[in-house]
Structures are given as structure tokens and as C-alpha cells.
Amino acid sequence: METQPKTVSEYLIRRLADYGVEHIFGVPGDYVLQFFQQLENSPLRVINTCDEQGAGFAADAYARLRGLGVVCVTYCVGGLKIANSTAQAFAEKSPLVVISGAPGLSERWRNPLLHHKVRDFDTQLQIFRQLTVAATDLTEVENGCCEIDRVLAAAVRYKRPVYIELPRDLTTATCSCPRDPMPPPEASDPQALREALDEAVRRITRACRPVLIAGIEIQRFGLQQSFLEFVHKTGIPFATTPLSKSTLSEDHPLFLGVYAGAVGKEETRQAVENSDCLIMLGAFMTDVNLGIFTARLDQALTISSASDGSCMAFHRYPDVFLTDFLQGLCDADIVALSGRVPVDRPKLEPSPAFEARDEPITIRRLFACLETVIDGRMVLLADPGEAMFAAIDLTIRHPAVFLAPAYYTSMGFAVPGAIGAQLARPDLRPLVLVGDGAFQMTGMEISTAARFGLSPIVVVLNNSGYGTERPMTDGGFNDIPAWRYSRLPEAIGSGRGFEVFTETQFAEALKAALDNSLVPTVIDVHLDANDHSPALKRLTDALGAKVRASAKLSE
């Protein structure tokens, strides 16, 4: 039990280390310089990026792989620049800690117009209260340690971002917290849990075609082994969603594929939508997960459980939580699937050898080549757009090695995300798939990767603009400046660059990148502006129909 007084900064740094954090991402500024100095003198390593949004995305990716990520910035000009990456972490349940410096309390007398201030001194705090599950300003020093424990516990409990604002004249103030800083996880109501499990077991036992969906919370809460235990015990096949892709190995014999309504593969859709008992564990069904609302799921036939409660059809159990519910299913007496109506599962073929041709490269052929090289030594990061949707059809044979913002879909995640991913898992090399439009937003973070000795392979899908939007509504607004992406390593003085027009050139560039694991590589792949993957065509057809319908209604 911690009772010894410590400074606010010392306590915050120690508690972050207790949660397994080894790196902090950010950009310094005068309101947080003293804390940065203390970080530099601590066991934690500071990774300062080119821009605050890049730091936020890097910390988000770190959180997804490590369990907690931290970004540290200065007041308002830094904090408000990471509002977007914090919003993404909230939407997609990623435990990100945002630390922001702030004007000292002694500086606020008579409400002066200090630099970086927007409206009131608590404006940034009020904004982040809307983007996090817990927020605090450490203005009451005597309660500072308890506040730090409260917000960090909330990040871990809810797998969502939290916010800590640190006035610069209080970083060396002492605080104490006379209680256990590690509160036990919130437990389900025992009676409600028994009732929910009884109802679930009855539904599953009498079902002929039960199907499981492994949602993103299975990965966030580390429940993969419990989920697989239930799969092996019952023989029930399972699917994932775009957001939870690779939560479990996709070469499992009971894996059905990635379900995304009409946007996903037809055999996966049929298996899920024809189920007479759909068991959704840790899933939240966003518009992307539902194939832009093309899904046909019957709630009356659905069991769902997540970190914020459970439902058996239309019967809600708000105090029955995913971890307890899944363990209860594993312990329950449920008859194995043998003897029931079998579910047609997609046949998993081994990745065919890729024979490069001296022909213009296409999206389909590019991903056919990637399919042959992705292995357990890689983490695949995909930016929203063609990169992400084409990647959904890849077979990821190793769990938890695919990262993409498949709900919030903020462009610019993948390149800085690779920094966080490689630092969180140094045993994995990042392979980044990013459109040229997204690269122009945060691609300069490749220099941060080079500075810290990281080695992402960045494949730029160069189709001269915002290719996802063109099939929906096209115009000059979808065009972007032409960059020589392969020359960027030259500009930063580190790494290798390749310009690719043909299949042969791509295969050679990819091999060269894989053979050199010491430096970053940028592969600029020139694609036809009208070339689209099957997955993106399915998506843009659905989106385009919605846009046209909305336009017609407004006439």
C-alpha cells in the first residue's frame, strides 16, 4: 500500500511503469517541458514525433498491442491537435493516456491572456471530458495521487482513453495516496450472471446452426484463449469483424471469415445471417461491421455480451460483463456441435506461389503478392480506404497482428502507428499499407522511425488521390499533389526507396525490403486511378447508393 509522499510527476511516472508502459510519445512545449525533463531522467523512453497527431496515433497503436499507451503534449496547441486521435481511441476502445501540460495555478491570477489559451483555462479539460472515460486536472495536489490512480484504472477497466492535465508549477509538488492503487476489476452481479447464462445455454443447446462472432473486446481484454476454449469445447464456428480482424488466427479450421454484411465475402455472410443462434462476444456493430447497414441480423436470435453489459435477444442484463459471461460459457454444460446442421465454411487454400509478370501492377495482384510474405514476424497496419478494405480479404495466420481503424476510419493512422507497434512489439516488423492521400497527412513520421532505429516497410498505394471517394462522387476535390514518395528516404537521410510500376518491380522491391531489417523502406506503387479491390468495390457501391439516396431526398 502506497503511503509515502512523492511528487506528482514521480508518482505518475511510476504508475505508468507499473502498468507496463516503457515508451511515451509526444511533442514538447513550454507548459510541459519540466515534465519532459523528468521523463528523460526516468526509466521511460521519450519518443518525440514530428507532429502531435502522429504521437497520438503511435500511442494508440502501442496501446492496442501493449495494453496501455501514453501521449504527452503541451497545452491547447498540442492537446487540441490530438483530439482526433483520442476520439479514435475512444471509438475503438483503445486504452490511451493523454497527458497535457497546462499553465501554472500561480499564473492564472486575474485571468490573464496567456499564450495557447483559447477561452477559459479549463476549455481543453472540458473538451477532453467528452473524448475520454475519465479526466482530471491535478490542481488539488493533496489528492493528486488518488486522481492518477482513478483515471489509469478507468483506462484499463474500460479500454478507452483518459486525460490528465498537469499545471506546470505543480509537477514537483508532493502527494500521497493511502489506498490500494490497483482496484480489482468490476465483477458481474452474481444472480444476473446465473440467469443470463441459463438463458444463453438454453438457446445455444437447442440451436441447429449456432455461430460465434469474436469482437474487438476479445483482443482488448486478452480473452482469446477463453474464446478458443469455448470454440473447441462446442465446435461452434466463428467469424470476426473488420475491426477485430486477426483477433484469432484466420487459419483455424472453424474460422468463417470476416463478417461485414454485403461488403464481406458472400459465404461468410450466408453462414452468419442464416444462423439460428448468433453469439456476439465483445463486438459492437458499427456501420462498417454491418456492411453499411446491409446486414440482415435478427436480434431475436442473438446473444451478445460486452464490457458494458449483455443481452439475450431483447432481454438486457446491464450488470453481466463479458469476461465473467465468457468464463461462464466455458464452464457450462453445452453439447458439442456434432449432430447439428453443419455450417458451410469457406475452404482455406494455402497461399499460392506468386509469379511476378512484367505487367502493370494492380491492386488484386499486389495483395496476391503480399499474401505470400505475411507471416508471424510481421504486424500489418492498414490505413482507411483501399489499403484497409483490400487487406480485409487477406488471410492473417497469426493472431493480433493486424491493426486498422476500421470504425472511426481516420486517415493517417498507419505510418505513425507503425512506430508505436514496433516499440510495443519489437519482435514484429511493421508492414504498412497506406494510400497516397493518407501518406501526405502523416507520412513525415517515417523520419521519426528512422531516428529511433525502427524499420517499417511502407507500401504507398499511389492512385493519384482519394480513391475510396471517386466511385461515390468524383471531382477535382479528390485530387492531391504528386509526390515522389520513393525519394523521401533520401530527404531524411535514412532508409531505402523504390518506385514501382510493374509486378516484377514490386516483388523485387518487397524482397529487398524484407532482406534489410535495419532501416525503413518506402515502396511507391503506381496504380491506375480506377483500379479497385473487390472489397472496396462492394463498399463503395453501398456507400454510393446511400449518398445518391440522400441527395435525392434533399431535392
Solvent accessible surface area in square Angstrom, and as a share of the most:
residue,aa,sasa,rsa
1,M,175,0.78
2,E,24,0.11
3,T,79,0.46
4,Q,121,0.54
5,P,73,0.46
6,K,51,0.22
7,T,27,0.16
8,V,0,0.00
9,S,1,0.00
10,E,95,0.43
11,Y,3,0.01
12,L,0,0.00
13,I,16,0.08
14,R,113,0.41
15,R,6,0.02
16,L,0,0.00
17,A,44,0.34
18,D,71,0.37
19,Y,42,0.16
20,G,34,0.32
21,V,2,0.01
22,E,90,0.40
23,H,19,0.09
24,I,0,0.00
25,F,0,0.00
26,G,0,0.00
27,V,31,0.18
28,P,58,0.36
29,G,15,0.15
30,D,53,0.28
31,Y,2,0.01
32,V,3,0.02
33,L,96,0.48
34,Q,86,0.38
35,F,1,0.00
36,F,19,0.08
37,Q,97,0.43
38,Q,41,0.18
39,L,0,0.00
40,E,126,0.57
41,N,115,0.59
42,S,25,0.16
43,P,127,0.80
44,L,8,0.04
45,R,112,0.41
46,V,28,0.16
47,I,0,0.00
48,N,47,0.24
49,T,11,0.07
50,C,67,0.40
51,D,29,0.15
52,E,16,0.07
53,Q,41,0.18
54,G,0,0.00
55,A,0,0.00
56,G,0,0.00
57,F,0,0.00
58,A,0,0.00
59,A,0,0.00
60,D,0,0.00
61,A,0,0.00
62,Y,0,0.00
63,A,2,0.01
64,R,9,0.03
65,L,28,0.14
66,R,79,0.29
67,G,34,0.32
68,L,2,0.01
69,G,0,0.00
70,V,0,0.00
71,V,0,0.00
72,C,0,0.00
73,V,0,0.00
74,T,6,0.03
75,Y,0,0.00
76,C,3,0.02
77,V,72,0.41
78,G,0,0.00
79,G,0,0.00
80,L,61,0.30
81,K,97,0.41
82,I,0,0.00
83,A,24,0.19
84,N,50,0.26
85,S,0,0.00
86,T,0,0.00
87,A,20,0.15
88,Q,0,0.00
89,A,0,0.00
90,F,62,0.26
91,A,16,0.12
92,E,0,0.00
93,K,13,0.05
94,S,0,0.00
95,P,2,0.01
96,L,0,0.00
97,V,0,0.00
98,V,0,0.00
99,I,0,0.00
100,S,0,0.00
101,G,1,0.01
102,A,0,0.00
103,P,0,0.00
104,G,0,0.00
105,L,68,0.34
106,S,88,0.57
107,E,52,0.23
108,R,46,0.17
109,W,192,0.67
110,R,203,0.74
111,N,89,0.46
112,P,44,0.27
113,L,169,0.84
114,L,44,0.22
115,H,94,0.42
116,H,57,0.25
117,K,30,0.13
118,V,91,0.53
119,R,191,0.70
120,D,69,0.36
121,F,23,0.10
122,D,62,0.32
123,T,24,0.14
124,Q,0,0.00
125,L,6,0.03
126,Q,85,0.38
127,I,66,0.33
128,F,0,0.00
129,R,109,0.40
130,Q,145,0.65
131,L,35,0.17
132,T,11,0.06
133,V,53,0.31
134,A,10,0.07
135,A,7,0.06
136,T,6,0.03
137,D,41,0.21
138,L,1,0.01
139,T,37,0.22
140,E,111,0.50
141,V,26,0.15
142,E,131,0.59
143,N,59,0.30
144,G,1,0.01
145,C,2,0.01
146,C,25,0.15
147,E,36,0.16
148,I,0,0.00
149,D,1,0.01
150,R,104,0.38
151,V,0,0.00
152,L,0,0.00
153,A,19,0.15
154,A,14,0.11
155,A,0,0.00
156,V,49,0.28
157,R,46,0.17
158,Y,94,0.36
159,K,22,0.09
160,R,56,0.20
161,P,0,0.00
162,V,0,0.00
163,Y,0,0.00
164,I,0,0.00
165,E,3,0.01
166,L,2,0.01
167,P,0,0.00
168,R,68,0.25
169,D,61,0.32
170,L,22,0.11
171,T,4,0.02
172,T,75,0.43
173,A,25,0.20
174,T,86,0.50
175,C,5,0.03
176,S,40,0.26
177,C,0,0.00
178,P,91,0.57
179,R,97,0.35
180,D,81,0.42
181,P,23,0.14
182,M,87,0.39
183,P,63,0.40
184,P,115,0.72
185,P,118,0.74
186,E,90,0.40
187,A,79,0.61
188,S,9,0.06
189,D,60,0.31
190,P,88,0.55
191,Q,128,0.57
192,A,23,0.18
193,L,33,0.17
194,R,147,0.54
195,E,85,0.38
196,A,0,0.00
197,L,26,0.13
198,D,83,0.43
199,E,25,0.11
200,A,0,0.00
201,V,31,0.18
202,R,137,0.50
203,R,50,0.18
204,I,0,0.00
205,T,59,0.34
206,R,167,0.61
207,A,7,0.06
208,C,58,0.35
209,R,86,0.31
210,P,0,0.00
211,V,0,0.00
212,L,0,0.00
213,I,0,0.00
214,A,0,0.00
215,G,0,0.00
216,I,12,0.06
217,E,0,0.00
218,I,0,0.00
219,Q,31,0.14
220,R,23,0.08
221,F,49,0.20
222,G,54,0.52
223,L,16,0.08
224,Q,37,0.16
225,Q,140,0.62
226,S,26,0.17
227,F,0,0.00
228,L,32,0.16
229,E,86,0.39
230,F,0,0.00
231,V,0,0.00
232,H,119,0.53
233,K,71,0.30
234,T,0,0.00
235,G,23,0.22
236,I,1,0.00
237,P,0,0.00
238,F,0,0.00
239,A,0,0.00
240,T,0,0.00
241,T,1,0.01
242,P,2,0.01
243,L,13,0.06
244,S,0,0.00
245,K,5,0.02
246,S,1,0.01
247,T,3,0.02
248,L,2,0.01
249,S,26,0.17
250,E,7,0.03
251,D,62,0.32
252,H,32,0.14
253,P,106,0.67
254,L,27,0.13
255,F,24,0.10
256,L,1,0.00
257,G,14,0.13
258,V,14,0.08
259,Y,1,0.00
260,A,3,0.02
261,G,0,0.00
262,A,37,0.29
263,V,8,0.04
264,G,9,0.09
265,K,90,0.38
266,E,95,0.43
267,E,79,0.36
268,T,3,0.02
269,R,26,0.10
270,Q,73,0.32
271,A,12,0.10
272,V,2,0.01
273,E,32,0.14
274,N,80,0.41
275,S,9,0.06
276,D,38,0.20
277,C,4,0.02
278,L,7,0.03
279,I,0,0.00
280,M,23,0.10
281,L,0,0.00
282,G,1,0.01
283,A,16,0.12
284,F,45,0.19
285,M,45,0.20
286,T,10,0.06
287,D,55,0.28
288,V,14,0.08
289,N,3,0.02
290,L,30,0.15
291,G,0,0.00
292,I,11,0.06
293,F,131,0.55
294,T,42,0.24
295,A,25,0.19
296,R,153,0.56
297,L,54,0.27
298,D,78,0.41
299,Q,94,0.42
300,A,40,0.31
301,L,73,0.36
302,T,13,0.08
303,I,0,0.00
304,S,27,0.18
305,S,2,0.01
306,A,16,0.12
307,S,12,0.07
308,D,92,0.48
309,G,3,0.03
310,S,1,0.01
311,C,28,0.17
312,M,1,0.00
313,A,7,0.06
314,F,147,0.61
315,H,82,0.37
316,R,121,0.44
317,Y,10,0.04
318,P,76,0.48
319,D,74,0.38
320,V,0,0.00
321,F,22,0.09
322,L,2,0.01
323,T,69,0.40
324,D,42,0.22
325,F,0,0.00
326,L,1,0.00
327,Q,82,0.36
328,G,13,0.13
329,L,0,0.00
330,C,8,0.05
331,D,105,0.54
332,A,20,0.16
333,D,134,0.69
334,I,10,0.05
335,V,94,0.54
336,A,46,0.36
337,L,23,0.12
338,S,99,0.64
339,G,87,0.84
340,R,41,0.15
341,V,69,0.40
342,P,109,0.68
343,V,16,0.09
344,D,126,0.65
345,R,105,0.38
346,P,42,0.26
347,K,167,0.71
348,L,80,0.40
349,E,103,0.46
350,P,106,0.67
351,S,41,0.26
352,P,98,0.62
353,A,93,0.72
354,F,39,0.16
355,E,138,0.62
356,A,41,0.32
357,R,108,0.39
358,D,120,0.62
359,E,82,0.37
360,P,107,0.67
361,I,6,0.03
362,T,53,0.31
363,I,3,0.01
364,R,158,0.58
365,R,54,0.20
366,L,0,0.00
367,F,16,0.07
368,A,38,0.29
369,C,7,0.04
370,L,0,0.00
371,E,35,0.16
372,T,55,0.32
373,V,37,0.21
374,I,27,0.14
375,D,36,0.19
376,G,30,0.28
377,R,176,0.64
378,M,13,0.06
379,V,0,0.00
380,L,2,0.01
381,L,0,0.00
382,A,0,0.00
383,D,0,0.00
384,P,15,0.10
385,G,10,0.10
386,E,12,0.05
387,A,2,0.02
388,M,0,0.00
389,F,9,0.04
390,A,7,0.05
391,A,0,0.00
392,I,14,0.07
393,D,45,0.23
394,L,6,0.03
395,T,29,0.17
396,I,1,0.00
397,R,65,0.24
398,H,71,0.32
399,P,69,0.43
400,A,22,0.17
401,V,7,0.04
402,F,14,0.06
403,L,14,0.07
404,A,5,0.04
405,P,0,0.00
406,A,1,0.01
407,Y,82,0.31
408,Y,76,0.29
409,T,49,0.29
410,S,15,0.09
411,M,59,0.26
412,G,1,0.01
413,F,0,0.00
414,A,0,0.00
415,V,5,0.03
416,P,0,0.00
417,G,0,0.00
418,A,0,0.00
419,I,1,0.01
420,G,0,0.00
421,A,0,0.00
422,Q,22,0.10
423,L,15,0.08
424,A,5,0.04
425,R,79,0.29
426,P,106,0.67
427,D,90,0.47
428,L,6,0.03
429,R,29,0.11
430,P,0,0.00
431,L,1,0.00
432,V,0,0.00
433,L,0,0.00
434,V,1,0.00
435,G,20,0.20
436,D,2,0.01
437,G,4,0.04
438,A,2,0.01
439,F,1,0.00
440,Q,39,0.17
441,M,81,0.36
442,T,3,0.02
443,G,1,0.00
444,M,82,0.37
445,E,0,0.00
446,I,2,0.01
447,S,31,0.20
448,T,6,0.04
449,A,1,0.01
450,A,22,0.17
451,R,155,0.57
452,F,26,0.11
453,G,58,0.56
454,L,13,0.07
455,S,3,0.02
456,P,2,0.01
457,I,2,0.01
458,V,0,0.00
459,V,0,0.00
460,V,0,0.00
461,L,3,0.01
462,N,16,0.08
463,N,12,0.06
464,S,68,0.44
465,G,3,0.03
466,Y,59,0.23
467,G,6,0.06
468,T,28,0.16
469,E,73,0.33
470,R,35,0.13
471,P,53,0.33
472,M,39,0.17
473,T,73,0.42
474,D,82,0.43
475,G,26,0.25
476,G,59,0.57
477,F,135,0.56
478,N,0,0.00
479,D,83,0.43
480,I,30,0.15
481,P,88,0.56
482,A,108,0.84
483,W,110,0.39
484,R,143,0.52
485,Y,5,0.02
486,S,15,0.09
487,R,117,0.43
488,L,41,0.20
489,P,8,0.05
490,E,121,0.54
491,A,84,0.65
492,I,54,0.27
493,G,67,0.65
494,S,36,0.23
495,G,27,0.26
496,R,94,0.34
497,G,31,0.29
498,F,47,0.20
499,E,61,0.27
500,V,1,0.00
501,F,100,0.42
502,T,25,0.15
503,E,2,0.01
504,T,42,0.24
505,Q,74,0.33
506,F,0,0.00
507,A,29,0.22
508,E,109,0.49
509,A,2,0.02
510,L,3,0.02
511,K,130,0.55
512,A,22,0.17
513,A,0,0.00
514,L,61,0.30
515,D,102,0.53
516,N,46,0.23
517,S,68,0.44
518,L,143,0.71
519,V,39,0.22
520,P,4,0.02
521,T,0,0.00
522,V,0,0.00
523,I,0,0.00
524,D,1,0.00
525,V,0,0.00
526,H,55,0.25
527,L,18,0.09
528,D,90,0.46
529,A,34,0.27
530,N,123,0.63
531,D,32,0.16
532,H,52,0.23
533,S,4,0.03
534,P,49,0.31
535,A,2,0.02
536,L,0,0.00
537,K,118,0.50
538,R,67,0.25
539,L,5,0.03
540,T,4,0.02
541,D,74,0.38
542,A,18,0.14
543,L,43,0.22
544,G,1,0.01
545,A,50,0.39
546,K,93,0.39
547,V,67,0.38
548,R,140,0.51
549,A,53,0.41
550,S,69,0.44
551,A,53,0.41
552,K,151,0.64
553,L,158,0.79
554,S,94,0.61
555,E,174,0.78
